[in-house]
Amino acid sequence: MEAKKVVITVAVCFFIILLMLLPGYLRLRKMQESITHLSEENIRIKEQNRKLQEDIDKFKNDPSYRIGVAKEELKILDKNEVIYKMEKKN
């Protein structure tokens, strides 16, 4: 009978400790998932920044790149250039 009380007491203590630790464990897992997500986003943003820096360097150092951007983005033409707009016939 005494052994049964000890087992029940140990089980109850274990259950209480488990209940106390469970919220902390769940919070830890959520924070680990958040860290993983933020690390992946950080890698993506670093790659985007690298590409933007390449574009900036090209824009600063390559006149033909600047002309290409001006033509494409701003629709600027040279003196002898003409844009023809072609429509598809249905």
Buried (B, 14 or more C-beta within 10 A) or exposed (E): EEEEEEEEEEEEEEEEEEEEEEEEEEEEEEEEEEEEEEEEEEEEEEEEEEEEEEEEEBEEEEEEBEEEBEBEEEEEEEEEEEEEEEEEEE
